[in-house]
Amino acid sequence: MPLRLDASQANRLSMELLLRLDRRSDGYRLEHSLADLVRLRVSQLNGCPYCIDLHTTRARRAGEMDTRIDLLPAWRESAFYTDRERAALGWAEAVTQLAAHVPDPEWDAVRPHFSDRELVDLTLLINAINALNRFGIAFRRTPA
């Protein structure tokens, strides 16, 4: 399918603001590997081929194990993720697949592993990648 619209060319300032929000993660108190896993998992849930390719490539370049990348869709059933990563991935799924509210069990699972500031940073990261996924999907951005 051909690209419908190049959002960066159509409105560079708006897209730069959104990308800065995502890149803000460098200032978060979150491990880069955790942020990479969250970005990839959210992109998988949203079905954004461009972002899945981008975040898989970046995670591998940063040294993430192929096994952890490959098993990410089955993270709940896999022993390759820490309790902190599991809490973040559960939170990411709940925030991404938001129905009416984030379920209490996800809240209870994430709280012991993240400070208030970290939880705000994690939620901001999840929302930034969700927004970027939606641009990619709406305008049919595909891997190069």
C-alpha positions in Angstrom: 0.0 0.0 0.0 1.4 3.4 -0.9 2.0 6.1 1.7 -1.0 8.3 2.0 0.7 11.3 3.5 4.1 12.2 4.8 3.0 13.9 8.1 6.5 15.3 8.6 6.4 17.2 5.3 2.8 18.2 5.8 3.3 19.7 9.2 6.9 19.5 10.4 6.4 21.5 13.6 3.6 19.3 14.9 5.5 16.1 14.1 8.7 17.4 15.7 6.7 18.2 18.9 5.4 14.6 19.0 8.8 13.2 18.3 10.3 15.3 21.0 7.8 13.9 23.4 8.9 10.4 22.5 12.6 11.3 22.6 12.0 12.9 26.0 12.4 9.3 27.3 16.2 10.0 27.3 15.5 12.2 30.4 13.1 9.7 32.0 14.2 7.6 34.9 13.6 4.5 32.9 16.2 2.1 31.6 16.6 2.4 27.8 16.0 -1.4 27.4 12.7 -1.0 29.3 11.7 1.9 27.1 12.6 -0.1 24.0 10.5 -3.1 25.0 7.5 -0.8 25.9 7.7 1.0 22.5 7.9 -2.3 20.7 5.1 -4.0 22.6 2.8 -1.0 22.1 3.6 -0.9 18.4 2.8 -4.6 18.2 -0.5 -4.1 19.9 -1.4 -1.3 17.5 -0.2 -3.2 14.4 2.1 -0.4 13.1 4.5 -2.1 10.7 6.8 0.9 10.5 7.2 1.3 14.2 7.5 -2.5 14.8 10.4 -2.6 12.4 12.0 0.6 13.8 11.8 -0.4 17.4 12.9 -4.0 16.7 16.0 -2.7 14.9 16.8 -0.1 17.6 16.4 -2.7 20.4 18.8 -5.1 18.6 21.3 -2.3 17.9 21.2 -1.4 21.6 22.1 -5.0 22.5 18.7 -6.4 23.3 18.6 -10.3 23.1 16.8 -11.7 20.0 15.0 -14.1 22.3 13.5 -11.3 24.4 12.4 -9.4 21.2 11.0 -12.6 19.6 9.0 -13.6 22.7 7.7 -10.1 23.5 4.1 -11.0 22.4 4.2 -13.8 24.9 5.9 -11.9 27.7 3.4 -13.2 30.3 4.4 -16.8 29.6 8.1 -16.2 29.3 10.8 -16.2 32.0 13.0 -13.8 30.1 11.6 -10.6 31.6 12.2 -9.0 35.1 9.3 -8.2 37.4 9.8 -4.5 36.7 9.6 -5.2 32.9 6.5 -7.3 33.4 4.9 -4.6 35.4 5.7 -2.0 32.7 4.5 -4.2 29.9 1.2 -4.9 31.7 0.8 -1.2 32.3 1.6 -0.5 28.6 -1.0 -3.0 27.4 -3.7 -1.7 29.8 -3.1 2.0 28.8 -2.9 1.1 25.1 -6.1 -1.1 25.1 -8.0 1.3 27.3 -11.7 0.5 27.5 -13.0 2.8 30.3 -10.2 2.7 32.8 -6.9 0.9 33.6 -7.8 -2.2 35.7 -6.9 -2.2 39.4 -4.7 -5.4 39.1 -2.5 -3.6 36.5 -2.2 -0.6 38.9 -1.4 -2.9 41.8 1.2 -4.7 39.8 3.0 -1.6 38.5 3.1 0.5 41.8 5.8 -1.5 43.7 8.2 -1.2 40.7 8.0 2.4 39.8 8.2 5.7 41.7 5.5 8.3 41.1 7.8 10.2 38.7 8.8 7.0 36.9 5.1 6.0 36.5 4.3 9.4 35.0 7.3 9.0 32.6 6.3 5.5 31.7 2.7 6.6 31.0 3.9 9.5 28.9 6.2 7.2 26.9 3.3 4.8 26.3 1.0 7.7 25.1 3.8 9.1 22.9 4.3 5.8 21.0 0.6 5.3 20.8 0.2 8.6 19.1 3.1 7.9 16.7 1.6 4.5 15.9 -1.6 6.1 15.0 0.1 8.5 12.6 2.0 5.6 11.0 -1.2 3.5 10.6 -3.4 6.4 9.4 -1.0 7.4 6.7 0.2 3.9 5.9 3.8 4.4 6.7 5.7 1.1 6.1 9.3 0.0 6.7 11.8 1.1 4.1 
